[in-house]
Structures are given as C-alpha cells and as structure tokens.
Amino acid sequence: MMPQALLEHGFLLAGALFALGLIGVMVRRNILFILLSIEIMLNASGLAFVAAGARWGQPDGQVMFIFILAMAAAEVSVGLALVIRLYHVFKSLDADCASRMKG
Amino acid sequence: MPELLWLIPALPLLGFIVLVAAGSRLSRRTVAIVGTGSVGIAAALSIFLGTGFLAYPPLSHHYSQTLWTWIDLGDFRPSISFYLDPLSLVMVFVVTVVGFLIHLYSTEFMSEEEGYSRFFAYMNLFVGSMLILVLADNLLLLYLGWEGVGLCSYLLIGFWYKDTANGKAAMKAFIVTRIGDTAMAVGLFLIFVNLRTLNIQEVMQKALQSWPESSALAVAAAALLLGGALGKSAQLPLQTWLPDAMAGPTPVSALIHAATMVTAGVYLIARTNVLFTLAPVVQEAVAIIGALTLLLAGFSALTQHDIKRVLAYSTISQIGYMFLALGVGAWSAAIFHFMTHAFFKALLFLGAGSVILALEDEHNMFKMGGLRTELPVTFRTFLIGAASLSALPLVTAGFYSKDLIIWSSWSSDKGGPLLWAAGFAGALLTSLYTFRMVFLTFFGEKKGVVNKRPGIRMKIPLVILAALSIVGGFVELPRTLGNFPAFSGFLNTVLPPVETAHGDLSLEAIMQIGASLLSILGIYAAYILFLKRRRYTEELGIVPISQAIHRFWFSGWGFDWLYDRLFVRPFFWAARINRDDFIDLIYAGVAWYNRFLHRALSLTQSGRIRWYAAGITLGAIITIGIAVIL
C-alpha cells in the first residue's frame, strides 16, 4: 500500500512527462524525435497505471503496463519501418515532407 | 341524319392530321385537295344538316350528340358532346361555308409560298377548333375550341416567321387575348364552383333558379365571361392586337380576323345571354363598350394607309356594332350582323388580297389607284362588299343587319339616345372610310403595274361571297319593308326577342331613311374628299392640329403607346431589375455557404502530422474541459 501523497506525485510526474511528450510531438519536425515523444507519452501513461495499481494494491495497473509495452514495441517497429521508407523517398527526416500525400 | 353531326368538326381535324403527318411528302395539288376538301365536305354536311333542321325541326328545338365522357372526376364530368340548335347552326353554316370559300381562294393565293401544307394544316386545325367552339354543349369543350382558335391565330399571324416583326405581332395577339382568356377561365371556375355544372343549358337553368338578378355572383360571372369576349373580339380595351394581326397572310385575316374567330366573343355572349340578362350592369357595359369601340375604330380606320389595316379597324368597329346589339338585348340582331359581316368582310379581305397580290405585295392605298379596269372582277365584287359594309340601303345585306342594330339601340328598353347616336354616327364613319378605301384603290390615276390577275379559284369565292353579301340580308326584313323576320324567328327558341320599349313604326321608318341618307352622304363625302377634290384633304393635312389628330387616330388612339408605358416598359424594367432572380439569391446563399464549409474543412486536411496532433490535443482538451466544468 502506498500513501496518498505518493500517488499524487506519481500522477504529477506522469502528467508532466505526458505533456512533454505531447509538446514534443507537436513542435519537433524530425520524425525520429516525434516517435521518441510518442514513446515518452506511452510511458507516462504506463507510469500512471503503475502508480494507480500500487495505490489500491491491484495487479491491473501492471497488467496494463505490460500491454502498453507490447503495443509500444509494435508501434515502434511499424513506425521505424515507415521512417526508413520516408527517408528513402524524401531523403529527409522532416515529417512535413510527407504533407504532399494529400488525399 | 343528324347523327353525322360529329363529322363536321371531325373532318377538318382529320385533314389537319393528314397534312401534319404527311404534308411535306404530298404534292401541292394533293395538299390543296385534302385541305380544301375536308372543309368543303364539312360545309356540304352542314348545309345538308341545316336544311334537315329547317324542314323537320326537332321537337326540343335542338339536337345533341354525346360522343364520350371526356373527364370523370366526382361530379365534374364534362363530355365531348355537340349541341346543335339554331344559334350554333348559323355559326356552323358561316364557319364552314366561308371557311371553304377562303380555303379555295388560298389554294391559288398561297400557291407561290413556302410552307403550303403547313398553311393548310393550320387552317384546317382552325376550322376544326372553331367548329368545336360553336358546337360545344359545355363550357369546358367551348374553352378547348376557344384556345384552339387562339393557337391557330398565333400560328397563322406568324406564318411568315422569318420576319421578326410577324413573330412579334403573333405574340402580341396571343398575349393580349390571353388576358381575356384568363378572365374567362376564372369565370368558368366560378360558374362550376357555384352551380356544379359546366353544361351550358344546365348553367343557364341553374343560374336562373339560384342567382337573383344583379346578385354579386351573376355580375362576376358575366363580367369574367365578358373579359374573355373582349379579348377574343378585339374590343376596348383589348383591341390593340387586331391591327397588328394583319401581318399574317390575307386569307388568314379574312377567315380568322374578320369572319369567324374574332366574332367568337359575340357568340359567347349570345350563348350565355341568360347570365348577361341576370347582370344588367354588365350588359350595359357591353353596350357602352360596343358603342365606344365602333366609334374609336371607325375614326382610326379613316386614317390608315394600309388597306388591310383599314379593314382590321373596320372589323373592330363592326364587332362593336354587334356588342352594341348584344348590350341592348337584340341578341338575334347581333348574330344577324355577325353573319352578314362574315360574308362582306371576308369578301373585302379576299378582294384586298387579290389587289395586294396583283401589285406585288403593295399594302399602301396611296400607291394604288385606277385598278377598276385592270381587275374588273375584283373591283365589282369589292364594290359590292364595300356597299354592304357601308349599309347601302335596300340592296345590301349590311343595310338590313346594321339597320336592325341601330333601330334596336333606340327601341329596346335597354337602349337609349346616346347608344343610338353612337351607332348612327358610326354609319356615316363606316361609309366614309369604306369608300375612301374604294376610291383610293380602284379609282383615280393608275400608279402600279398589275403583275398577276386572279385566276378562277380566286374569282369563284369572290363572286359567291358577293352574292351572299347581297342576298344574305333578305332573310330578315324590317317591319317597314315587308316585315319578314325569318332569321330572328328561327333563332327565337335560343335567343329571346328584343324587349321594345318604344317601337313606333313611323319613327322606325324615319330612322331608316336617316341612316340610309347618312350612308349615301358618307359615300358622297368620300367621293368629294378622296377623288374629286383631293386638295381638300391635302390642305387639311397641312394644318398642324389636324396633323396631330391624324397621328393620334392613325396610332389607334394611342392605346399602344399607353400600354407600352403602362405595362410593357414596367414589365421590362422589373425583368431587368430581377435579372439575377431575387428569390434565387436564397438558394444561391445556401449553396455558397456549403461551398465555404467545404473549403474550410478541406483546409484542415493539410497532411501535416503535427497539425493533426495539435488538433487532436485541442479537441481532447476541450472535451475534458467540458466534462470537468459540467
């Protein structure tokens, strides 16, 4: 069991990390950094789950974190494949290059 | 034998169908035979049926034949059925016989023209529609014929459609008569809604039972029908279309715009005379309109240069006489004048047509002259027609019919000195403008070269019509001259006799002598002014005031000018203002708004992933914000 204050700290940290990741996604143009920022956001939400699970002594939070890890691994593998294709086509890692693919 | 009645309108319609379907592939000879023959057989049939009707009058004084039910909607069940009584018999006789003669004339008159089969197809359709109009036993079928003749009038005025002016004249005729037709249609609605029937005889009976005299409904119904009659018969204030309708070929003017169609209004009023008797105000209006029209048109006829326009104004004026007769309750006198007018006016138009043809399309009477010796048959028959139109006493048909009208306008209880004076003065005007035309065209020095003399097919109709213009009057002799009222006696079962208020025999004789002298005086004045002493008119033409009056009358009392200012220009102005269609702006606005939304939304699809992320973030924040606040 974990005291209430620690939970709040954990949530604050998770929120701050999530916000940082979000800002990263929005302001960085390099697609690698965007992927990194998404990872940060994912981990931030994972941290929130772990903290909550610890607060109420339930395993669910950690189960969710395992899920998130698995999902993040899949996302990164697809994402990196896309980055390689992107670099191959545009000779650049700038995400805005891909805006020409207007549908 | 009366079972053959349906054939009379069916034959010309059949001719129309044949000519429309195969006209361009038939030779001119075949076209002429089909076109003239169909009307000729109809004329023979109508004479045949007419003699049968006279010899063995049906007990109920009419014969009707129902072919089939046209429309079946609850209690609205008009049928295609024909109704032959003395009134429609007279109309059918005039329409088919005069129609046949004019068709015969046209086979030669139009022989050089393009669209020979088109011409005869329209003419046959016209005769068929006119016969439906006069034979209809219900007002809806009558309206079908009414619109049919209007359509043919439009098509034939614009027959030479390559000239834009002719098309405009046709449109004018169509649109002006449409005003009257709309009034008439509203009148039919009114009658049906209130009396639950459109059958003419039933309408008359029910109107007598359920509408008291001068009741609002009777007045409205009569006034609306009068509106239709005014448009069709070119009476004030809808008379402006008829002079322009002369743009059509001359046989068309003779058949449609003199003998038959323009008198449909007279027929309508005579046919529905009960309604007009129930609405004395409207009947008085009929008399006043007739009196005014006959004078105005008479003065206008006096100033025209174009021989056909003289005849057009003369037609308006003579129909004014008929309206005057209807207005004073002399129903049979109106129909009598209709008949004699059909004979002599058709004759005059056909005569004018052969003059125009002889002088290579010359319409101006001042460029004619001296044709007396060049075109002897035309001259003699034209002279008979002119004498009949001027009501030359004793020998002409026009005398007997016009005299009856003038006398009725005095003696009838609805007549009066003013109406009588208008008719009386009109008699002088008529003979003046008629013989002005005769002297300018046929007398004096020769001015044109005659290129084409009428052949036998043009002469026969002229001679027959000339004969009819004389003997046509002997069917009704006034009390002072033999007292032989056969015509009005024949129509007695349909049209009630005049209710005489002051019928003094010696006064009638005095008035007849007065009118006769007036007619002769008019001829003499025309002789002095337009033949013997031309300088009188020439000197008069220099005076500014008489020039102004001349211009005013020449333009038909400025009605065209007035209507142009009052209706045509405001309409064009409104049309120009509304060129972009005000109402449409609302719908255009809806379309513009949707397009704007579409553009705005498609802007958001920029392909920039970071903007998408920002959008998602913003949306999430707003959603969470709302959830938190609420």
Chai-1 contact restraints between the chains, C-beta under 6 A:
chainA,res_idxA,chainB,res_idxB,connection_type,confidence,min_distance_angstrom,max_distance_angstrom,comment,restraint_id
A,V25,B,A613,contact,1.0,0.0,6.0,A-B,restraint_1
A,M26,B,R610,contact,1.0,0.0,6.0,A-B,restraint_2
A,M26,B,A613,contact,1.0,0.0,6.0,A-B,restraint_3
A,M26,B,A614,contact,1.0,0.0,6.0,A-B,restraint_4
A,A95,B,I609,contact,1.0,0.0,6.0,A-B,restraint_5
A,D96,B,R608,contact,1.0,0.0,6.0,A-B,restraint_6
A,S99,B,G607,contact,1.0,0.0,6.0,A-B,restraint_7
A,S99,B,R608,contact,1.0,0.0,6.0,A-B,restraint_8
A,M101,B,G607,contact,1.0,0.0,6.0,A-B,restraint_9
A,K102,B,G607,contact,1.0,0.0,6.0,A-B,restraint_10
